[in-house]
Amino acid sequence: MRAVLFGALLVLGLATSARADDAGCKRHISVVGRASETRAPDFAEVTVGIEARGASAAAALDAASKAVTEVSAQARALGVPPADLGTAAVTLQTATRTVSRPGGAVTEEPDGYRASNLVTVRLADMDRLGDLLRQALASGANRIDGVSFGLRDPDKSEAALQVAATRDARSRAEALAEAVGTKLGPLCTLSTTAGTPYRPALEMARPAPMAAKGRRVPLEAGSIQMSSEVSATFAVAQ
């Protein structure tokens, strides 16, 4: 893992954050250590489905569900495990149409039903995502709510970054202690701030644009930027 380390803050004097009974920390150096890295995502996630209309509630819902059933089958054929495939939303609403009456009056009249069925698919093989979207469109899907990329185990990456940030903090403190002609003592306090992975998202229009027949939908995964920060206080020699 390649981490970018930077930043430190020197405070030399009386410690207000040290314990009152810890005389060794009355003279201290406080630093902020930082670490960051850029990683390639290891999964892609997309929500696809269909909005359909029908004269009856059952007809509308059946039409929406038919396309989603095919999308789910296509995902399984690509090796997507059951745990990475799930229903995102199912909706059913009455539909209306606008009718213009003689004399300029406008009214809304019942016009059957409108249904939608959405499924979320997570793909470890991101190279197959474009093929899945192309197949989904061919099956009748007309909604792609968004494509996102992420890490399956962001906590592991965050833990490694916190270690790197802590090492950066100690390195900074040692350099500052040497600069003012003293020696670095033991650790007095250490606190961490949990970093939040940056998850780039590729939002797609709704309804989904139709690509040329048989052409896979082009997608780029990009990268994920993560960072971590720690605050540390070290005692210094008297």
C-alpha positions, 0 to 999 in steps of 0.5 A: 500500500502506498500512503501519502503522509503529511502534516504536523502541528507543534505545541510545546508547553503546558498540557491542558489535555494530559491527565492532571496526575501525569507530571511527565506530560506537562511538557509535551509535543502534540502532532497531527499525523495523516495518511491517504491512499488511492485504491481501485474499487473491487465491486460495482453496484447498479440498480436496474428495473422497469416501469410499466403500465397496465389496465389492471393492477395485476397487469402492470405489476406483472409487466414490471416483474417480468423484466426484472426476473430476466435481469436477475437470471442474467446476473446469476448467469454472470456468476453473481451470488444470491447475497449480491442480488436483491430487490430494491423497490416494488411500487404500484400506483394508480395512473391518470391522464389529462383530459381537456373538456369543452370550454377549456376545462382540464381534468384528470381521469383514471388511466389504469395502473403504473408499477415499477420493480427494481433490483440491485446487483453487485458485481465483483467482475466489474468488466461484466457490468457493461454487458449486464446493462446491455442485456437488461435493456434488451430484456425491457428494463427502462430504469437505471438509477445509478452505478456506484463502485466501492470496497468490500472491506473498507474497514481493513483499509481504514485500519491500515491507514490509521497505523500509517497515520500514527507512524507519521505522527511519531515521525513528526514528533521526533523531528520536532523534538530534535529541532528544539533540542530535546528528546521525545518521551512516551506517548501521552494521548492518542485519538483517531478520526475515522476516515470516510472512503470517497466512493465515486458514483456514475449516475445514469439518466432515467429512463436509461438511454438505449445504446445501439443494438448489441453494444455494451454500455461503456463504464469506467470504475475510476478510483477510491480515495481514502484518508485517515488522521490521528492526533498524538501527544508525546512527553518530552525530556525536562 
